[in-house]
Amino acid sequence: MQRDYPPESNFLPYLSAYNSFNVNAYTKQVATIDTIADLSKLDVKGLTPFYVIGEGSNTLFASEEVSNLIKVNLKGIDVQQQGDGHLLTVAAGENWHTLVEQCTTNNMPGIENLALIPGSVGAAPVQNIGAYGVEFADVCRWVKWYEFASGKVHKMSKEECEFSYRESIFKQQLKGKGIIIEVGIFLSHAWQPKLHYAGLDELSIDATPVQVMEKVIEIRQSKLPDPTLIPNAGSFFKNPVVERSVYEQLVAKFGAMPNYPVDKKHIKLAAGWLIDQAGLKGYAHGNVAIHDKQALVLTNPNNGNGEELVLLAKYALEQVKDKFGISLEPEVRMVTEKGDTPYQEVLV
């Protein structure tokens, strides 16, 4: 049960608007960054512990009280012709899906497979967002970030960002050390559609970028609930990558299952399918539930709190582990009074 903090306590009881789970939580301060000049005014020591937030579409306020927040609202898009493509300079506070629409409809294809991924542009490199065979890393040229300790802006190349599956240096060594303020995206003129994922393979090889984008939107809308109608954060868990020998043992025991080869030794499995096969699609407990069309999505249809979603996530992890022997990892970032908190500390 969440408390109503009295005004004199200096807590701010309105954070449901700051996350797509619509979870209410309490914090003492929200510092907003509307311009680059605002960065120099940040009292990071006074805000510590803190969590940097964009649109809150990949965030779970996992406790009743959370750390201070730094809200990034930087705006701006610049497009330049460069060699055999377009170089886009995009501020971190821009909406990702809006960017995809603008690029695709203005003959700058390359990120249409990433349509309808919720959140801000600044979150894209942190998670190295990806869908339908395309990742942010595929189009990234550089990332600019502001370092708290030095007050300087650094420009990091794609290689320096250390991108991997839903990972980057910003979730590891640089976690909590600064704010992403801008990204450089290169979209080549030598575009070819990527259609090898289920659903997209229904399209012709001559499909246009707009047709690919529209198909991606259609597929996602058929599976994923609109967070404005059913609060959620999209895919809650990462798709697990296992050794090929483990995959072969699973197939021998459970039969054919969705799989995506990563390399000669590793196979990526579908976390949603594993949760579904564990009997949890549509499972509800209290105010929260696992979506009845896509088991990868946890929802908050009845204004539950963060603790309820934590318990639901933990239950899903346990059931998949018991049935398949596979340990899923949350993709959603969990925020407590300590700030961004490792899921191992939250799901105990």
N, C-alpha and C positions, 0 to 999 in steps of 0.2 A: 504494500500500500504506500503510495507516494504522499509525502507531506506537503502541506501548503506552508511554505516559509513566509513569515511575516515580512513586510517591506523593509523594516529596520534591520533585517538580517543581511541585506545586500545581495541576496541570491536572486537570480533572474529566472523565474519559472515559466519560460516561454520557448524552450528549446525544441518543442515538437515541430516548429516551422524550420528548424535547421537540419532535419534529417528525413529521408523519404520513408523511414519506418514509422514516422509520426509518433515517436516515443518522447514523452515528456521527461525532462531531466532538469537539473539545477546547476548553475555555474555562478561564479562571482563576477567574471568579466568577459565581455566579448569585444575584442579589438578588431575593427574593420580596416582593411587596406583597400582604399579606393584609387589611390595614385601611388606612383613610385616614391614620391616625397613622403608619404605616410610611413614608409619603412624605417626612415631615419628617426621617426618619433616613437618607434616601438620600445617600450620598456620591457625587454624580454625577461630580465631578472625578476621584475615585479609580477610578470605573468606566469612564471614557472611554478608548477607544471602547466603545460598548455598543449593544445591540439590544433593543428592547422586544418581548416575545413573549407571546402568549396561549396558544393550544393548538397553535401551530406548524403549522396546517393549510394555510397559504399561504406556507410558508417553505422555502427550500432552503439548507442549510448547504453552501455552494459550495466551501469549502476545508477542509483538514484541521484547521486551527486557526481558531476564530472568536472574535469579540469577546466581552466580558463580556455577560451577559444580565440583563435586568430582567423578571421573570416576574410578570404581573398576575393575582391570584387573587381580586379583589374580588367579593363576592356580595351579592345582594339585589334584590328586585323589589317595587315598590309600584304599585298600580293605583288610579286615581281616576276617578270619573265627572266629565266636564268638558263641559258644553254638549251638543253632538250627537255625543259619542264618549267613548272612554276614553283617558286620558293615563297612559302607563306610564313609570315611572322605573326604569331597569334598570342594575345595576352591570356594569362592563366584563368581569368574569370569568365571567359567566353564559354557559352554552352557548347558541348561537344556535338550533339546531334544537329544543332543549328548550323555548325560549321560544315558537317558532312553534307547537309542539304544544299548549302550555298556552293560548295565546291562541285558537287555532282551536277547540279542544274546549270552551272556556269562553265561546263566543259573542262573541269579540272578533276578527272577521276583518279581513284587510287585508294580512297577510304570509304567507298560506298558499302563495303561489307561490314563496316563498323557503325552502320546506321542504328539509331534508336538506343545506343548505349547511353544510359543516363549519366549526368555529371558534368563537371567542368573540364576545360582543356588542361588545366594545371594538374588534374588528377590522372590524366592519361599516361604520362611517363612514370608516375609513381607505381601504378599497377601494371604498366605495360599492357594496357587493355587490348583485348583481342576477341575476334569472333569470326566464324566461317572462313578460317584459313588465312586471316590477315591480323597482324599485330601492329601496335603503334610503332614499334621498333623498325618495321619495314619502311616507314616513310619519314622517320625522324632524322633530321640533320644535326640538330643541337638543342640543348636545353639551357636556358638562363636561370640561375637561382641566386637569391640574396642570402649571404651568409651572416648569421646573427653576430658571431664573435668578432668578425673584422669589419662588418658594415659594408662589405664589397659585393659586387655582382660578378659572378663567375659564369663563363660560357663553356659548357661541357659538350664534347662531341658525342655522337651516338655511341661510339666504342667506350668512352669514359663513363657512360651511364650504366654500363654493365647489365643490359637488359637480358632477361630470360623469361620463362613462362610465369607470368603474373608477378614478376620480380624486377627490381632495379636497385641501383645504389642508393636511391632515395628512401627505400624501405629498409636498407641495411646500414652501411657506414655513415650515411648522411642523415639518417632519421633524426628529426628534431633539431637539426643544426641550421636549418634555413627554410626559405620559402621559394618554390618555383614561381617565377614571375612571367615567363615567356617561353614559347617553343618555336623551333624552326621546322617546318614540314615541307619536304620536297615531293612534288607530284609529277612523275615523268609523263611526257607525251606518249611514250611507248607503252600504252596501256593495253592489258589483256584481262578479260574477266576471269575471276577465280570462282569456279563453279563446282568444285569437287565435293562440297558438303551436301548432305541430304536436304532436299528442297530446292537448293540452287541448281542442282544437276538436272532439274526439269526444264531449265532455260536453254535456249539455243546458244551455241558457241558464238553467235553473232549478236548476242544480247547487248544492249546499250548500257552505259553506267546507270542511267536513271531506272532502267528495267531491273537491274541487279539490286539497286537500292530499294526499290519498291517491293521486290520479292523478299529481301531481308526484313523489311518492316512488316510485311504480311506474316512471315514465319514467326517473328518475335512476338507480334501482337496475338497470334494464335496460341502461344504457349505461356507468355509472360504477362502477369497482371499489370494494369496501369497503376503506378503507385499513387496517383491522385484519387483512385477509386478504392484500391486495396493496398494499403501501405506495405511496401517491401523495398528491398535493396537489390533486386535482381538476383543473379546467381550468388548463393550464399557460400558455396563450397567450390574449391578448385577441382578440376578433373584430375584424378590421380594418375601419375605415370609409374608404371611397374615394369619390371624386367620381363622379357618375352617368355621366359620359362614360367614365371608366375602366371602370366596371362594364359598360357597353354594349360596349366593345371586348373585354372578357373573354368576354362571352356570345357575341359574334360569332366568337370563336376557339375557345372550349371548350364552347359550348352552355349550356343552362340550368343555373343553380347556385343553391343556397339564398341568399336575400337578404332583408334587412329594411330598408325605407326609414327613414331617419333624418329627413330633411327633403327639400325639393324638389331639393336639389343633392347630397345624399350618401346612400350606400347602405352598410349594414353587411353584410359577408360572414361566412360561417361558417369560422373558422380550422380547425376539425376536418375539414371537407370538403376544404379546400385541402391539408391535410397528407395526408389519405387519397388524394386524386387525384395527389399527388406520389409515391404508391406506398409510403407509410410506415406504414399501419395494420398493427399487429402486428410491426413491425420491431424486432428485438432486437440489441443489441450488448453483449457482455460480460454484466454482471450486471443491466443495465437495459433497458427496452423501452418502445415506444409501444403503448398498449393496443390489443388486437385488436378491441374493440367501439366504442371512441371514440378517434379519433386525436388528440384535443385533450389527452389525458391521458398523461403520462409516468409510468412505474411503476418500482419498485425491487424486483422479485420475489426477487432473489438477494443481498440485502445489499450492494449496491454502495455506492460512496462518492459524495460530492458532485461530485468532478471528472468521474466517469463520466456523471452526469446533465447536467452542464454541456456536455460534448461531444455528448451526444445532442440536447440542445436546440439547440445550434449547428448540428448537421447538419440538423435539421428546418428551421431558419430558412433555411439555404442552399438546400435542395432546393425549398422553396416560392418563394423569390426567383428561382431559376433558371427554374422552370416558369411562374410567373405574373407575375413582376416585382413582387410584393407583399412588403413587409417586415413580418413579424409582430413583435409585442412581447410579451415574457413578462408574464403577470399575477402569477406567483409572485415573491415578494421574495427576493433573493439576499443571503445573509449571509456575509461573509468576516471576516478579522481586523480589517478597518476598520469593521465593523458592516454596516448596510444599504447595499449597494453597487449603484450603477447597473448595469443588465445590460450596458450597452455596455462597461463596464470588465471584466466577467466573461467575456462571450462574445466574446473576442478570439482 
